[in-house]
Amino acid sequence: MLDIPVQTSNSPQDAHLIFSAAEKMVNGSGSCNRIFGPYEIGNRNSLKFGNLASTMMACQNQAFENKLLETLKSVERYQIIGGELWLKDSRKRVILKLR
């Protein structure tokens, strides 16, 4: 995820995800488009996102948003370290860090 430069100065908001434990839904933004969909937490810190959808506005940071959605599809596990949510792939490599 870190190989794509992100420029947020012209973005209406920062990229973010909000997890609703009660609804088992995630909502957020890739900085321009809204992202939303289900997620499931299982044993041993497993985490899988269901079919995530997003609005489809043309954005300056479109490459970043596409990579974010692609990365979220690869998530298999999570870990919380020092106030950060680390998302990991099937090989337990950290692929995304969220604050």
SULMOFEN-V189309 format. One line per field, one symbol per residue. ss: DSSP state (H for helix, E for strand, C for the rest). psi: psi as a letter, one per 20 degrees, with the letter a starting at -180 (. if undefined). burial: # if it has 9 or more other ideal C-beta (glycine too) atoms within 8 Angstrom, else .. Layout:
BEGIN
ss: ???
psi: ???
burial: ???
END
This chain:
BEGIN
ss: CCCCCCCCCCCCCCCEEEEECCCCEEEEECCCCEEEEEEEECHHHEEEECCCEECCCCCCCHHHHHHHHHHHHCCCEEEEECCEEEEECCCCCEEEEEC
psi: hiipqpojhjqhrqprpppohgilqpqbqjigqqpqrqrppbqlkqpppboqrqrlqpqhkhgggghgggghhiphrrqooljqoppqahjkppippp.
burial: .......#..#...#....#...##########.#####......####..#.#....#.##.##.###.##.#####.....######.....##.#.
END
